[in-house]
Amino acid sequence: MEKLRLEDIKPLSEYESLRKDARRRIIELKKRRRILLGDRISLVFENRETIQFQIQEMVRAEHLHDPAKIQEEIDAYNPLIAGSGELSAVLFIEITEEDRIKEILDRFQGLDNGRAVYLEVGPDRIYAQFEEGNSREDKISAVQYLRFRLTKDQQAALMDPGAAAALAADHPNYKARAPLNFETKQELARDMF
């Protein structure tokens, strides 16, 4: 997927007039790209369009006009855009009980070890590759960035309407599985080309 460039980001004054429609479109897009994995984890699969919207929102929130500052935002978010044969996602550990944040996060220690979250495509398991720096031995962040790298055969299976696909977590303190519907599979398959 092509990375974003400075010219892809609208000036703030122009974006304001487009924001309402852009926001509505992204909300609808993210509905198809968000997977609930049990009651504590959700994943949102990112693509160029969702990242572009995020940058536009940062430009708006921080009132950025300086091209160098906008480029800094682009440089910070571009790594979230998947490369060829990849899927990129943000994993959220959902915690609504403010007084239990530490307790719940502690239960998820090791989630990012490389074998606890995976995508099933047909008979294959594609393990999530977590971005480094969002966890330590004694602490895990509630927000994690990850990628799934698929072979050509796995990509073809994901695009096959008859092939089963699911997202799964297999952690000592948390197990969940969420089948992917056809619409979501189609959406994700587009990301890899």
C-alpha positions in Angstrom: 0.0 0.0 0.0 1.3 3.4 -0.9 2.6 5.6 1.9 1.2 9.1 2.5 2.9 12.2 1.2 2.6 15.8 2.3 0.4 16.6 -0.7 -2.1 13.9 0.4 -3.0 16.0 3.5 -5.5 18.8 3.0 -4.8 22.2 4.4 -6.7 22.8 7.6 -9.2 25.3 6.1 -10.1 22.9 3.2 -10.3 19.9 5.5 -12.8 21.6 7.8 -15.3 21.9 4.9 -14.8 18.2 4.1 -14.6 16.8 7.7 -18.2 15.9 8.3 -18.4 13.6 5.3 -14.9 12.3 5.8 -15.7 11.4 9.4 -19.0 9.6 8.4 -17.1 7.6 5.7 -14.3 6.6 8.1 -16.8 5.5 10.8 -18.5 3.3 8.3 -15.2 1.9 7.0 -13.9 1.2 10.5 -17.1 -0.8 11.3 -16.1 -3.3 8.6 -12.5 -3.3 9.8 -13.1 -3.6 13.6 -13.1 -7.1 15.1 -14.3 -7.8 18.6 -12.2 -10.6 20.0 -14.0 -11.6 23.2 -15.1 -9.0 25.7 -11.7 -7.4 26.4 -9.9 -7.1 23.0 -10.8 -5.4 19.8 -8.6 -4.9 16.7 -9.0 -2.2 14.0 -7.3 -3.0 10.8 -5.8 0.1 9.4 -5.2 1.1 5.8 -4.1 4.2 3.9 -7.5 5.9 4.2 -7.9 5.4 8.0 -4.3 6.6 8.6 -4.9 9.6 6.3 -8.0 10.5 8.3 -6.0 10.1 11.6 -3.3 12.5 10.3 -6.0 15.0 9.2 -7.5 14.9 12.7 -4.1 15.5 14.3 -3.5 18.4 12.0 -6.9 19.8 13.0 -6.5 19.1 16.8 -3.0 20.7 16.9 -3.8 23.5 14.4 -0.9 22.6 12.2 -0.1 24.8 9.2 3.7 24.4 9.0 4.5 21.7 6.4 7.5 20.5 8.4 5.2 19.8 11.4 2.6 18.1 9.2 5.4 16.0 7.7 6.4 14.9 11.2 2.8 13.6 11.7 3.0 11.8 8.4 6.3 10.2 9.3 4.9 9.1 12.7 1.8 7.4 11.2 3.1 6.1 7.8 4.6 3.0 9.5 1.0 1.9 10.4 0.2 1.5 6.7 0.8 -2.1 5.7 3.2 -3.2 3.0 2.5 -5.7 0.2 1.2 -9.0 1.6 0.6 -7.5 5.1 -2.3 -6.5 7.3 -1.7 -3.8 9.9 -3.9 -3.4 13.0 -4.2 -1.6 16.2 -5.2 -3.9 19.2 -7.0 -2.3 22.1 -7.4 -4.0 25.5 -10.8 -2.7 26.4 -11.0 -1.5 30.0 -14.0 0.4 31.2 -13.5 0.0 35.0 -11.1 2.8 35.9 -10.3 1.3 39.3 -9.2 -2.0 37.7 -6.9 -0.8 34.9 -3.6 -2.1 36.3 -5.2 -5.4 37.5 -6.7 -6.1 34.0 -3.6 -5.1 32.1 -1.4 -7.3 34.3 -3.5 -10.3 33.2 -2.5 -9.6 29.6 1.3 -9.7 30.3 2.9 -11.8 27.5 0.1 -11.1 25.0 2.7 -9.7 22.6 5.0 -12.7 22.8 4.4 -13.6 19.1 2.2 -16.7 19.7 -0.9 -15.4 21.5 -2.7 -13.5 18.8 -3.2 -14.9 15.3 -5.2 -14.8 12.1 -6.5 -18.2 10.9 -6.8 -18.5 7.1 -7.9 -21.9 6.1 -5.7 -24.3 8.0 -2.9 -21.8 8.6 -2.2 -19.6 11.6 -0.5 -16.3 10.9 0.9 -15.0 14.2 0.8 -11.3 14.9 4.1 -9.4 14.9 3.8 -6.8 17.6 5.6 -3.4 17.4 8.4 -3.3 20.0 8.4 -0.7 22.8 4.8 -1.0 23.9 5.5 -3.5 26.7 8.1 -4.4 29.3 8.4 -7.5 31.4 6.2 -5.9 34.1 3.9 -3.7 32.1 1.8 -3.9 28.9 0.2 -1.0 27.1 -3.6 -1.1 26.4 -2.8 -0.1 22.8 -0.6 -2.3 20.6 0.4 -2.0 17.0 0.8 -5.3 15.0 1.1 -6.8 11.6 0.2 -10.1 10.0 2.4 -11.2 7.1 0.6 -13.5 4.6 2.1 -15.7 2.0 0.6 -15.6 -1.5 -1.4 -18.8 -0.8 -2.7 -17.3 2.4 -3.7 -14.1 0.6 -5.5 -16.1 -2.0 -7.3 -18.1 0.7 -8.4 -14.9 2.4 -9.9 -13.7 -0.9 -11.7 -17.0 -1.4 -15.4 -16.5 -0.4 -15.6 -20.2 0.7 -12.5 -20.2 2.9 -12.9 -19.8 6.6 -11.0 -17.1 8.4 -10.9 -15.9 12.0 -9.0 -13.9 14.5 -8.0 -15.6 17.7 -6.3 -15.0 21.0 -4.7 -17.9 22.9 -3.2 -16.5 26.1 -3.1 -18.2 29.5 -5.5 -15.6 30.9 -7.6 -14.9 27.8 -8.9 -17.1 25.0 -11.2 -15.9 22.3 -12.0 -16.5 18.6 -13.9 -14.3 16.1 -14.8 -15.6 12.7 -14.4 -13.0 9.9 -17.4 -12.4 7.8 -17.2 -12.1 4.0 -17.4 -8.3 4.0 -14.5 -8.1 6.4 -12.4 -10.6 4.5 -13.0 -8.6 1.3 -12.0 -5.4 3.0 -8.8 -6.9 4.4 -7.9 -8.6 1.1 -7.9 -5.2 -0.6 -5.2 -4.0 1.8 -2.6 -6.5 0.5 -2.4 -5.2 -3.0 
